[in-house]
């Protein structure tokens, strides 16, 4: 996507092939900063401390982390070590493990002297593949928006509610939940997006709103608890969110608060869709509530907020008593029964084992 008059991906390799540049998302929307990362420790910090975030982008960043390590030490022990170091950074997002497994699978049979070049090439391919997956998700999701728009009065916008940030900042480009929105805007279909603030890290307020503004998409920031109210009054035509891990039976693990949006949508007859590239599907998990590990992040993310002061400084302030403890589960699980459809790169699937297998029949053959 564009920032100003220049196109950016969220991550890209430097010409010398020993480091990557990333958009450091901690400072958005108040400052646009690019950081160069050239060590595995730096990659681990960037993932763990959310300089980069979003399941697809985490996976791509990890792949580049393996490539960086292969420059320094392409041994078997080093490959095993980087897998474990990066896997421990974020336990919930399945793309991280998928990318690390893919890199290890490809590199293990090779002579160590060949690993660095192959690793850099494969990491770049994974980044390119992510963009194509998201563009395809956008095309399939666009058809849903077109159908809703056809039922509305001429010029009346399709009102879409989204939670967290599943935009281009969460991927390499386009985004998952936002790809249909961007393509609809480019096609001249009037849309309006209700952007959940998404406490505690405010990825909606800070990132999705920034993306919408930059792309010229009409949008309104709302507090997290306003979504149900808007649905009750018929002001939301559809909900679309992303996912950090989707199970083989269609359960969706996404940013905390997604489950509540799904309940409100279900109660009010509002379609609830999830945009997901296939690497986000964990075919080994069949019960999201029981089997997906939920990351518990720092209490400080709840007790403090970052913002821009009247003087223009970017500062952190505490919003709770110093003696009050805080819990910070980062994700929740939305059961398949609450989901209208899963928008994948191959089409729209019912949130069920049968629905997913119909789009990915090779998985059924592999399981047989």
C-alpha positions in Angstrom: 0.0 0.0 0.0 1.0 3.6 -0.3 2.3 5.9 2.5 2.1 9.3 1.0 3.2 8.9 -2.6 5.5 5.9 -2.1 4.5 2.2 -2.1 5.6 0.2 0.9 5.6 -3.4 2.0 5.7 -4.0 5.8 9.1 -5.9 5.5 11.7 -6.1 2.8 15.3 -7.4 2.5 18.2 -5.0 2.1 20.3 -5.2 -1.1 23.4 -6.7 0.7 21.3 -9.7 1.8 22.2 -9.6 5.5 19.3 -7.6 7.1 15.7 -6.5 6.6 13.9 -3.3 7.0 10.6 -3.2 8.8 7.9 -0.6 9.5 8.1 -0.3 13.3 4.4 -0.3 14.1 4.8 0.7 17.8 5.0 4.4 16.8 2.0 4.5 14.4 -0.1 6.5 13.8 1.9 9.4 15.2 5.3 8.6 13.6 6.3 6.5 10.6 9.6 4.8 11.4 11.6 2.2 9.6 14.0 -0.1 11.5 16.8 -2.2 10.1 17.1 -5.6 11.8 20.1 -7.9 11.1 20.3 -10.4 13.9 18.1 -13.3 15.1 17.9 -11.6 18.5 16.6 -8.5 16.8 14.0 -10.4 14.8 12.8 -12.2 18.0 12.5 -8.8 19.7 10.6 -7.3 16.8 8.1 -10.2 16.9 7.8 -10.5 20.6 7.5 -6.8 21.3 5.2 -6.2 18.3 7.3 -4.0 16.1 5.7 -6.3 13.6 2.4 -8.0 14.3 -0.3 -9.9 12.6 -0.1 -13.6 12.0 1.0 -13.5 8.3 3.6 -10.8 8.8 5.0 -12.7 11.9 5.5 -15.8 9.7 7.3 -13.8 7.0 9.5 -12.1 9.5 10.4 -15.4 11.1 11.3 -16.8 7.6 13.7 -13.8 7.1 15.0 -14.4 10.6 16.1 -17.9 9.6 17.8 -16.5 6.5 19.7 -14.0 8.6 20.9 -16.8 10.9 22.0 -18.9 8.0 24.4 -16.1 7.0 26.1 -16.3 10.3 26.0 -20.0 11.0 24.3 -22.5 8.6 25.0 -25.6 10.7 22.3 -28.1 11.7 22.5 -27.0 15.3 22.1 -23.3 14.3 19.0 -24.2 12.2 17.5 -26.0 15.2 18.4 -23.2 17.5 16.8 -20.4 15.4 13.6 -22.5 15.0 13.2 -22.7 18.8 14.3 -19.1 19.5 11.7 -17.7 17.1 8.9 -20.2 17.9 8.9 -19.1 21.5 8.2 -15.4 20.7 4.4 -15.7 20.0 2.7 -19.0 20.8 -0.8 -18.3 19.3 -0.2 -17.3 15.7 0.1 -20.5 13.6 1.8 -18.7 10.7 4.9 -18.4 12.8 5.3 -22.2 13.2 4.2 -22.8 9.6 7.0 -20.5 8.3 9.6 -22.0 10.6 8.6 -25.5 9.6 8.7 -24.6 5.9 12.2 -23.2 6.2 13.6 -26.1 8.2 12.0 -28.6 5.8 13.6 -26.9 2.9 17.0 -26.3 4.4 17.7 -29.5 6.3 18.6 -31.7 3.3 21.0 -29.1 1.9 24.7 -28.7 2.4 25.3 -25.9 5.0 27.2 -23.9 2.4 24.0 -23.7 0.2 21.5 -22.8 3.0 21.9 -19.0 3.2 21.1 -18.3 -0.5 18.2 -20.8 -0.5 16.8 -19.3 2.8 16.8 -15.8 1.5 15.1 -16.9 -1.7 12.4 -18.8 0.1 11.7 -16.0 2.6 11.2 -13.7 -0.3 8.9 -16.2 -2.0 6.8 -16.5 1.2 6.5 -12.7 1.3 5.3 -12.7 -2.4 3.0 -15.6 -1.8 1.4 -13.7 1.2 0.6 -10.8 -1.1 -1.1 -13.0 -3.7 -3.1 -14.9 -1.0 -4.4 -11.6 0.4 -5.2 -10.2 -3.1 -7.3 -13.4 -3.7 -9.0 -13.1 -0.4 -9.9 -9.5 -1.4 -11.4 -10.7 -4.7 -13.6 -13.2 -3.0 -14.6 -10.9 -0.2 -15.4 -8.2 -2.8 -18.2 -10.3 -4.2 -19.9 -10.3 -0.7 -19.7 -6.5 -0.6 -21.1 -6.3 -4.1 -24.1 -8.4 -3.1 -24.8 -6.2 -0.1 -24.4 -3.0 -2.1 -26.9 -4.3 -4.7 -29.6 -4.4 -2.0 -29.0 -0.8 -0.8 -30.1 2.5 -2.2 -27.9 4.1 -4.9 -24.9 5.8 -3.2 -25.7 4.3 0.2 -22.5 2.8 1.7 -22.0 -0.7 2.9 -21.3 -0.4 6.6 -18.5 -2.8 7.7 -17.3 -3.4 11.2 -13.9 -4.7 11.9 -11.9 -5.6 15.0 -8.2 -5.3 15.7 -6.0 -4.8 12.6 -6.0 -7.4 9.9 -4.8 -4.8 7.3 -1.7 -4.5 5.2 0.2 -3.7 8.4 -0.6 -7.3 9.6 0.6 -8.8 6.4 3.1 -8.0 3.7 0.5 -6.0 1.7 -3.3 -5.7 1.2 -4.3 -7.3 4.5 -6.8 -10.1 5.0 -9.9 -8.5 6.4 -9.2 -5.2 4.7 -8.4 -6.6 1.2 -12.1 -6.7 0.2 -12.5 -3.2 1.6 -9.6 -1.8 -0.4 -10.8 -3.5 -3.6 -14.3 -2.3 -3.1 -13.1 1.2 -2.7 -10.9 0.9 -5.8 -14.0 -0.4 -7.7 -16.0 2.6 -6.7 -18.4 0.8 -4.3 -19.2 3.1 -1.4 -18.2 1.6 1.9 -17.9 2.9 5.4 -15.9 1.1 8.1 -16.6 1.1 11.8 -13.2 0.7 13.4 -13.1 -0.9 16.8 -10.4 0.7 19.0 -9.3 -2.8 20.1 -8.1 -2.4 23.6 -5.6 -3.0 25.2 -3.1 -2.3 22.4 -5.5 -0.2 20.3 -4.5 -1.7 17.0 -7.8 -0.6 15.5 -7.5 3.0 16.7 -3.8 3.3 15.9 -3.3 1.0 12.9 -6.6 0.3 11.1 -7.7 3.9 11.3 -4.4 5.0 10.0 -4.7 2.6 7.1 -8.2 3.7 6.2 -7.3 7.3 6.3 -4.3 6.7 4.1 -6.3 4.8 1.5 -9.2 7.3 1.5 -11.8 4.9 3.0 -14.6 6.6 5.0 -14.4 5.3 8.5 -15.4 6.0 12.1 -13.6 5.0 15.2 -15.8 3.4 17.9 -15.1 2.1 21.4 -15.1 -1.7 21.6 -18.4 -1.9 23.4 -20.3 0.1 20.8 -20.5 -2.6 18.1 -23.5 -4.4 19.6 -25.4 -1.1 19.9 -24.8 -0.3 16.2 -25.9 -3.8 15.1 -29.1 -3.5 17.1 -30.0 -0.4 15.2 -29.2 -1.8 11.8 -26.2 0.3 11.2 -23.8 -2.6 10.4 -24.2 -4.6 7.2 -21.4 -7.1 7.8 -18.5 -7.8 10.2 -15.1 -9.0 8.8 -12.1 -9.8 11.0 -8.8 -11.6 10.6 -7.5 -14.6 12.5 -4.3 -15.8 14.1 -5.2 -19.4 14.0 -8.2 -21.3 12.5 -8.9 -24.9 13.4 -9.7 -27.7 11.1 -13.3 -27.5 12.2 -13.7 -23.8 11.6 -13.1 -22.3 15.1 -11.3 -18.9 14.8 -8.8 -17.6 17.3 -8.4 -13.8 16.9 -7.7 -10.7 19.0 -9.5 -10.6 22.3 -13.0 -9.2 21.9 -13.7 -10.9 18.6 -15.9 -13.5 20.3 -18.2 -10.7 21.7 -18.5 -9.2 18.2 -19.5 -12.6 16.8 -22.2 -13.0 19.6 -23.6 -9.6 18.8 -23.6 -10.3 15.1 -25.3 -13.6 15.6 -28.0 -12.1 17.8 -28.8 -9.4 15.3 -28.6 -11.4 12.1 -25.5 -9.6 10.9 -23.1 -11.7 8.7 -19.8 -12.4 10.4 -16.9 -13.2 8.1 -13.3 -14.1 8.7 -10.5 -13.4 6.1 -7.8 -16.0 6.3 -5.0 -17.2 4.1 -4.6 -21.0 4.2 -1.3 -20.9 6.2 -3.4 -19.6 9.1 -5.3 -22.9 9.2 -4.0 -25.4 11.8 -5.1 -28.7 10.4 -3.8 -30.5 13.5 -6.3 -28.7 15.9 -10.0 -29.6 16.0 -11.2 -27.8 19.1 -10.1 -24.2 19.4 -11.2 -23.7 23.0 -9.3 -26.7 24.3 -6.3 -26.9 22.0 -5.1 -23.4 21.1 -2.7 -21.8 23.5 -3.8 -18.3 24.4 -0.9 -15.8 24.8 -1.0 -13.9 28.1 0.8 -10.7 27.6 2.1 -8.1 30.0 -0.3 -6.4 32.4 1.3 -3.1 31.5 -0.5 -3.2 28.2 -3.7 -2.9 30.1 -2.6 -0.5 32.8 -0.9 2.0 30.4 -1.7 3.5 27.1 0.5 5.2 24.5 -0.5 8.4 22.9 0.4 11.8 21.6 0.3 14.7 24.1 -0.9 18.2 23.4 2.8 19.2 23.1 3.4 16.7 20.4 5.4 14.2 22.5 4.6 10.4 22.2 4.2 9.3 25.8 2.9 6.5 27.9 0.5 7.2 30.8 -1.0 5.0 33.4 -4.8 4.7 33.5 -5.3 2.4 36.6 -4.3 2.6 40.2 -0.7 1.4 40.8 -1.9 -1.3 43.2 -4.5 -2.8 40.8 -3.4 -6.0 39.0 -4.4 -6.6 35.4 -4.9 -9.7 33.3 -4.1 -9.5 29.6 -5.2 -12.6 27.5 -4.4 -11.5 24.0 -6.8 -13.7 22.1 -10.2 -15.4 22.3 -11.8 -18.2 20.3 -14.9 -17.7 18.3 -16.8 -21.0 17.7 -17.5 -22.1 14.2 -21.3 -21.9 14.8 -21.1 -18.1 15.0 -19.2 -17.6 11.7 -21.1 -17.0 8.5 -18.1 -17.8 6.3 -14.3 -18.1 6.0 -13.0 -16.0 3.1 -9.9 -17.9 1.8 -7.7 -17.5 -1.3 -9.7 -20.3 -2.9 -13.1 -19.0 -2.1 -15.6 -18.8 0.8 -15.9 -21.8 3.0 -18.5 -22.7 5.6 -16.9 -22.7 9.0 -16.9 -26.5 9.3 -14.7 -29.5 8.6 -16.7 -30.2 5.4 -16.5 -26.6 4.3 -12.8 -26.3 4.6 -12.1 -29.7 3.1 -14.3 -28.8 0.1 -11.8 -26.0 -0.7 -8.7 -27.9 0.4 -9.4 -31.5 -0.7 -5.7 -32.3 -0.6 -5.9 -32.1 3.2 -8.5 -34.9 3.2 -6.2 -37.0 1.0 -3.3 -36.4 3.3 -5.3 -37.4 6.3 -6.5 -40.6 4.7 
